[in-house]
């Protein structure tokens, strides 16, 4: 049987759904998961002491833009992977572009610093705990996102799970910024990205089970 015939046969067996119904469910899931993450940050980690003033400057929003962009790309990629026959080149190119731009900026920042400032800027004061906290916060929202994403029909469940993990981690990392005072590009690109990548890896494992045909 040709791939096109298989896709048509699978699609014929799927129940009829309203346009963008799954996407709406995922957005609602993000709202619920995001609320739990904010509560977790507040009750467990605590908001950063200078949050109000930090939100008046650019560093807070640059961090949020980076993690938020990765989350949006995760949503885009999940949507494509969840529809048999859809192309994923667009979101993959966007993902590579965001990572390359961020890495380039972090490298430029690192090279223009005094040598004595480089390691403190890279490690900050929370390098050891940053990625694990992002993973834990992501897992708080994961049941919402993965539950809503079950309405998709991915041909590659592991990849779809990784995309759902990327989406969840993008949300969690953005809200983690309410607690984390670190602001250097090197710290964000290394440690934030490590937490996001770990969540995507866990998502891939979950997806292989949850999205199995």
PyMOL commands that set and color helices and strands:
alter all, ss='L'
color gray80, all
select helices_A, chain A and resi 3-13+21-45+51-54+58-81+89-112+115-123+127-149+157-176+185-210
alter helices_A, ss='H'
color red, helices_A
deselect
rebuild
show_as cartoon
